[in-house]
Amino acid sequence: MKTTSVLKRLTVLTLICMMPTAAFAIGDFGPDTCAEGFVWREACGPNDHVCVTPDIRSQARQDNLEANNRRQPGGGAFGPDTCVQGFVWREACGPQDHVCVPVSTRAHAAEDNQHAGQRLKYPICREYAQAAIDANRQNMTHHCGFGGARWQDNLDAHFHWCLDVSNDAMASEAAARRQQLEACTRPRPSTCAHCNDGSCQCGAGTPDELCANHNGNDPTIGCIQQP
C-alpha cells in the first residue's frame, strides 16, 4: 500500500470520527454495539438492537405505553389490533409489531431499520484498527522509528481500544498517527555541499553530514546538483 493511500485513509477516518455527536456510554456490547450518539431502540423488547438516537428510544417506550389507547375498541377491519383513525401499525420489528403510532413514526422506524448497519461501532473500529496497522507498516518501511501502543502491530489491540473510547479520543489518536507519519515520509529538501576532496555531494543531510566521508565541508565554495 502506498503512503498516499494510507494517509488518505487516515484522513477520512479522522473526519468520520470528528463528526459531532453527544457523549453516551462507550464499551464493547458485542457486534451490535452502537456508534457513539446512538442506543438500542428496544421498541419490541431487549432484542431490538437497531441503533437510534436516544429520543427515538424514548418515543418507542412512550408509544408502547399508549398502545391500548390507540386501538379501536372492539377491534375493526384488521382484527383486534386495528388502530383508531390517524394511527397505523409501527412495524418497526416486522409485520407483527402492531403498536399503533402516527404515520410519521412508522416511516421513521423504517428509515432507522434501513440505516442500522451504518450506526454500528464495530465496522468503525475495524476501519480504525486496519488504518493503524497500515500506518505502522509505513512506519517500518520508511524506518521512522515510531514505537509504543500507537504503533503496535496488533489489530485486535487497536480494535478493542477503539471500542472503549469516545469519538474524540479516536479522532485525536488517528490524527496524531497521521501527522507523525506525514512528518516522517515528507520529502526532505536536497542540500548540496562542496567537500574538501573536490567533490559535490547532494542529499537530505547537512553540509557537514554530506561531506563527512569526503574530508569535510568547504563552506567557501558552493556547488549545485547536476541534472
Sine and cosine of phi, psi and omega as CSV:
sin_phi,cos_phi,sin_psi,cos_psi,sin_omega,cos_omega
0.00,0.00,0.72,-0.69,-0.04,-1.00
-0.97,0.23,0.40,-0.91,-0.01,-1.00
-0.85,0.53,-0.66,0.75,-0.06,-1.00
-0.89,0.46,-0.62,0.78,0.00,-1.00
-0.93,0.37,-0.59,0.81,0.04,-1.00
-0.91,0.41,-0.71,0.71,-0.01,-1.00
-0.90,0.43,-0.63,0.78,0.03,-1.00
-0.89,0.46,-0.67,0.74,-0.01,-1.00
-0.90,0.44,-0.67,0.74,0.02,-1.00
-0.91,0.42,-0.61,0.79,0.00,-1.00
-0.91,0.41,-0.71,0.70,0.03,-1.00
-0.87,0.49,-0.69,0.72,0.02,-1.00
-0.87,0.49,-0.65,0.76,0.00,-1.00
-0.88,0.47,-0.69,0.73,-0.01,-1.00
-0.91,0.42,-0.64,0.77,0.05,-1.00
-0.88,0.47,-0.72,0.70,-0.06,-1.00
-0.92,0.39,-0.46,0.89,-0.10,-1.00
-1.00,0.01,0.06,1.00,0.06,-1.00
-0.89,0.46,0.71,-0.70,-0.10,-1.00
-0.90,0.44,0.78,-0.62,0.10,-1.00
-0.57,-0.82,0.36,-0.93,0.06,-1.00
-0.98,0.21,0.36,-0.93,-0.02,-1.00
-1.00,0.04,0.84,-0.54,0.06,-1.00
-0.74,-0.67,0.01,-1.00,-0.05,-1.00
-0.84,0.55,0.65,-0.76,0.03,-1.00
-0.84,-0.54,0.31,-0.95,-0.02,-1.00
0.64,-0.77,-0.01,-1.00,-0.05,-1.00
-0.98,-0.21,0.94,-0.34,0.04,-1.00
-0.92,-0.40,0.45,0.89,0.01,-1.00
1.00,-0.07,-0.03,-1.00,-0.06,-1.00
-0.84,0.54,-0.37,0.93,0.00,-1.00
-1.00,-0.01,0.17,0.99,0.03,-1.00
-0.82,0.57,0.77,-0.64,-0.02,-1.00
-0.99,0.16,0.49,-0.87,0.14,-0.99
-0.91,0.41,0.38,-0.92,-0.02,-1.00
-0.84,0.54,0.70,-0.72,-0.02,-1.00
0.99,-0.17,-0.13,0.99,-0.01,-1.00
-0.81,-0.58,0.43,-0.90,0.01,-1.00
-0.68,-0.73,0.29,-0.96,0.06,-1.00
-0.92,0.40,0.65,-0.76,-0.06,-1.00
-0.94,0.34,-0.73,0.69,0.03,-1.00
0.82,0.58,0.56,0.83,0.01,-1.00
-0.93,0.38,-0.60,0.80,-0.05,-1.00
-0.95,-0.31,0.33,0.94,-0.02,-1.00
0.84,-0.55,0.06,-1.00,-0.08,-1.00
-0.91,0.41,-0.24,0.97,0.00,-1.00
-1.00,0.00,-0.01,1.00,0.04,-1.00
-0.99,0.12,1.00,-0.04,-0.11,-0.99
-0.99,-0.15,0.37,0.93,0.12,-0.99
-0.92,0.40,0.78,-0.63,-0.06,-1.00
-0.99,0.11,0.80,-0.59,-0.02,-1.00
-0.68,-0.73,0.17,-0.99,0.09,-1.00
-0.95,0.30,0.44,-0.90,-0.06,-1.00
-0.83,0.55,-0.55,0.84,-0.01,-1.00
-0.92,0.39,-0.51,0.86,0.03,-1.00
-0.95,0.32,-0.62,0.78,0.06,-1.00
-0.90,0.44,-0.66,0.75,0.03,-1.00
-0.89,0.47,-0.64,0.77,0.02,-1.00
-0.90,0.43,-0.63,0.78,0.02,-1.00
-0.89,0.46,-0.65,0.76,0.03,-1.00
-0.90,0.44,-0.66,0.75,0.01,-1.00
-0.92,0.40,-0.64,0.77,0.04,-1.00
-0.89,0.45,-0.61,0.79,0.04,-1.00
-0.89,0.45,-0.64,0.77,0.00,-1.00
-0.92,0.38,-0.52,0.86,-0.05,-1.00
-1.00,-0.02,0.02,1.00,-0.13,-0.99
-0.80,0.59,-0.75,0.66,-0.07,-1.00
-0.90,0.44,-0.56,0.83,-0.03,-1.00
-0.96,0.28,-0.22,0.97,-0.07,-1.00
-0.96,-0.28,0.10,1.00,0.06,-1.00
-1.00,-0.09,0.55,-0.83,0.01,-1.00
-0.94,0.33,0.83,-0.55,-0.02,-1.00
-0.84,0.55,0.77,-0.64,0.02,-1.00
0.99,0.16,0.04,1.00,0.02,-1.00
0.99,0.12,-0.11,-0.99,-0.03,-1.00
-0.24,-0.97,-0.48,-0.88,-0.10,-1.00
-0.88,0.48,-0.41,0.91,-0.03,-1.00
-0.94,-0.33,0.41,0.91,0.05,-1.00
1.00,-0.01,-0.24,-0.97,-0.09,-1.00
-0.92,0.40,-0.31,0.95,-0.02,-1.00
-0.99,-0.11,0.20,0.98,0.01,-1.00
-0.84,0.54,0.76,-0.65,-0.04,-1.00
-0.99,0.14,0.45,-0.89,0.14,-0.99
-0.93,0.36,0.27,-0.96,-0.05,-1.00
-0.86,0.52,0.68,-0.73,0.01,-1.00
0.99,-0.12,-0.12,0.99,0.00,-1.00
-0.82,-0.58,0.43,-0.90,0.01,-1.00
-0.68,-0.74,0.28,-0.96,0.06,-1.00
-0.91,0.42,0.66,-0.76,-0.06,-1.00
-0.94,0.35,-0.72,0.69,0.02,-1.00
0.81,0.58,0.56,0.83,0.02,-1.00
-0.91,0.41,-0.62,0.78,-0.06,-1.00
-0.95,-0.30,0.32,0.95,-0.01,-1.00
0.84,-0.54,0.06,-1.00,-0.07,-1.00
-0.90,0.44,-0.27,0.96,0.00,-1.00
-0.99,0.14,-0.12,0.99,0.00,-1.00
-0.99,0.12,0.99,-0.10,-0.09,-1.00
-0.99,-0.16,0.36,0.93,0.10,-1.00
-0.93,0.37,0.78,-0.63,-0.06,-1.00
-0.99,0.10,0.79,-0.61,-0.05,-1.00
-0.64,-0.76,0.24,-0.97,0.12,-0.99
-0.88,0.47,0.40,-0.92,-0.01,-1.00
-0.84,0.54,-0.63,0.77,-0.02,-1.00
-0.89,0.45,-0.55,0.84,0.01,-1.00
-0.93,0.37,-0.66,0.76,0.04,-1.00
-0.90,0.44,-0.64,0.77,0.02,-1.00
-0.90,0.44,-0.62,0.78,0.01,-1.00
-0.92,0.38,-0.63,0.78,0.03,-1.00
-0.89,0.46,-0.66,0.75,0.02,-1.00
-0.90,0.43,-0.61,0.80,0.03,-1.00
-0.93,0.38,-0.66,0.75,0.05,-1.00
-0.87,0.49,-0.66,0.75,0.03,-1.00
-0.88,0.47,-0.64,0.77,-0.04,-1.00
-0.91,0.42,-0.57,0.82,-0.07,-1.00
-0.99,-0.15,0.15,0.99,-0.09,-1.00
-0.82,0.57,-0.70,0.71,-0.05,-1.00
-0.91,0.42,-0.39,0.92,-0.02,-1.00
-0.99,0.11,-0.13,0.99,-0.08,-1.00
-0.94,-0.33,0.26,0.97,0.01,-1.00
-1.00,-0.06,0.56,-0.83,-0.04,-1.00
-1.00,0.07,-0.44,0.90,-0.02,-1.00
-0.82,0.57,-0.76,0.65,0.02,-1.00
-0.87,0.49,-0.61,0.79,0.02,-1.00
-0.89,0.46,-0.69,0.73,-0.05,-1.00
-0.96,0.27,-0.51,0.86,0.10,-0.99
-0.90,0.44,-0.67,0.75,0.02,-1.00
-0.90,0.44,-0.68,0.73,0.01,-1.00
-0.88,0.48,-0.73,0.68,-0.05,-1.00
-0.90,0.44,-0.68,0.74,0.00,-1.00
-0.91,0.41,-0.61,0.79,0.05,-1.00
-0.90,0.44,-0.61,0.80,0.03,-1.00
-0.91,0.42,-0.67,0.74,0.03,-1.00
-0.91,0.42,-0.69,0.73,0.01,-1.00
-0.88,0.47,-0.64,0.77,0.01,-1.00
-0.91,0.42,-0.62,0.78,0.01,-1.00
-0.92,0.38,-0.54,0.84,0.08,-1.00
-0.89,0.46,-0.64,0.76,0.05,-1.00
-0.92,0.39,-0.60,0.80,0.08,-1.00
-0.83,0.55,-0.70,0.71,-0.01,-1.00
-0.96,0.28,-0.66,0.76,-0.02,-1.00
-0.88,0.48,-0.64,0.76,-0.05,-1.00
-1.00,-0.07,0.09,1.00,0.04,-1.00
0.82,0.57,0.68,0.74,-0.01,-1.00
-0.94,0.35,-0.52,0.86,0.05,-1.00
0.99,0.12,0.23,0.97,0.01,-1.00
-0.96,0.29,0.60,-0.80,0.01,-1.00
-0.62,-0.78,-0.12,-0.99,-0.01,-1.00
1.00,-0.05,-0.03,-1.00,-0.07,-1.00
-0.86,0.52,-0.57,0.82,-0.03,-1.00
-0.88,0.48,-0.50,0.87,-0.10,-0.99
-0.92,-0.40,0.32,0.95,-0.01,-1.00
-0.95,0.31,0.50,-0.86,-0.02,-1.00
-0.99,-0.10,0.86,0.51,-0.08,-1.00
-0.68,-0.73,0.99,-0.13,-0.06,-1.00
-0.85,0.53,-0.68,0.73,-0.05,-1.00
-0.91,0.42,-0.61,0.79,0.00,-1.00
-0.91,0.42,-0.69,0.72,0.03,-1.00
-0.90,0.43,-0.64,0.77,-0.03,-1.00
-0.89,0.46,-0.75,0.66,-0.05,-1.00
-0.96,0.28,-0.50,0.87,0.12,-0.99
-0.88,0.48,-0.69,0.73,0.00,-1.00
-0.86,0.51,-0.66,0.75,-0.02,-1.00
-0.90,0.44,-0.45,0.89,-0.12,-0.99
-0.99,-0.13,0.14,0.99,-0.03,-1.00
-0.79,-0.61,0.20,-0.98,0.00,-1.00
-0.99,0.16,0.19,-0.98,0.08,-1.00
-0.84,0.54,-0.67,0.74,-0.02,-1.00
-0.88,0.47,-0.68,0.73,-0.01,-1.00
-0.91,0.41,-0.67,0.75,0.02,-1.00
-0.90,0.44,-0.69,0.73,0.01,-1.00
-0.90,0.45,-0.67,0.75,-0.01,-1.00
-0.89,0.46,-0.68,0.74,-0.01,-1.00
-0.93,0.37,-0.67,0.74,0.02,-1.00
-0.89,0.45,-0.65,0.76,0.00,-1.00
-0.92,0.39,-0.66,0.75,0.00,-1.00
-0.89,0.45,-0.67,0.74,0.02,-1.00
-0.90,0.43,-0.68,0.74,0.00,-1.00
-0.89,0.45,-0.68,0.73,-0.01,-1.00
-0.90,0.43,-0.66,0.75,0.03,-1.00
-0.89,0.45,-0.69,0.73,-0.03,-1.00
-0.92,0.40,-0.64,0.77,0.03,-1.00
-0.89,0.46,-0.67,0.75,-0.01,-1.00
-0.90,0.43,-0.58,0.81,-0.03,-1.00
-0.97,0.26,-0.64,0.77,-0.12,-0.99
-1.00,-0.05,-0.09,1.00,0.00,-1.00
-0.90,0.43,0.76,-0.66,0.01,-1.00
-0.85,0.53,0.74,-0.68,0.01,-1.00
-1.00,-0.01,0.61,-0.79,0.01,-1.00
-0.90,0.44,0.61,-0.79,-0.02,-1.00
-0.99,0.11,0.69,-0.73,0.04,-1.00
-0.89,-0.45,0.61,-0.79,0.06,-1.00
-0.88,-0.47,0.63,-0.78,-0.01,-1.00
-0.67,-0.74,0.62,-0.78,0.09,-1.00
-1.00,0.03,0.83,-0.56,-0.08,-1.00
-0.99,-0.17,0.32,-0.95,-0.07,-1.00
-0.93,0.36,-0.20,0.98,0.08,-1.00
-1.00,-0.01,0.12,0.99,0.04,-1.00
1.00,-0.01,-0.04,1.00,-0.03,-1.00
-1.00,0.00,0.33,-0.94,0.09,-1.00
-0.92,-0.39,0.90,-0.43,-0.06,-1.00
-0.94,-0.33,0.76,-0.66,0.00,-1.00
-0.83,-0.56,0.58,-0.81,0.01,-1.00
0.11,-0.99,-0.29,-0.96,-0.09,-1.00
-1.00,-0.01,-0.15,0.99,-0.04,-1.00
-1.00,0.08,-0.05,-1.00,0.09,-1.00
-0.98,0.22,0.30,-0.95,0.04,-1.00
-0.82,0.58,-0.66,0.75,0.01,-1.00
-0.90,0.43,-0.63,0.78,0.01,-1.00
-0.93,0.38,-0.65,0.76,-0.02,-1.00
-0.92,0.40,-0.53,0.85,-0.05,-1.00
-0.99,-0.16,0.16,0.99,-0.08,-1.00
-0.84,0.54,-0.59,0.81,-0.02,-1.00
-0.98,-0.21,0.30,0.95,-0.03,-1.00
-0.75,-0.66,0.64,0.77,0.06,-1.00
0.93,0.38,0.34,0.94,0.09,-1.00
1.00,-0.05,0.21,-0.98,-0.06,-1.00
-1.00,-0.05,0.66,-0.75,0.10,-1.00
-0.94,-0.34,1.00,-0.10,-0.09,-1.00
-0.94,0.33,-0.16,0.99,-0.03,-1.00
-0.98,0.17,-0.24,0.97,-0.02,-1.00
-0.84,-0.53,0.78,-0.63,0.02,-1.00
-0.99,-0.12,0.22,-0.98,0.08,-1.00
-0.42,-0.91,0.32,-0.95,0.02,-1.00
-0.79,-0.62,0.43,-0.90,0.01,-1.00
-0.97,0.26,0.75,-0.66,-0.01,-1.00
-0.99,0.16,0.66,-0.76,0.01,-1.00
-0.91,0.41,0.00,0.00,0.00,0.00
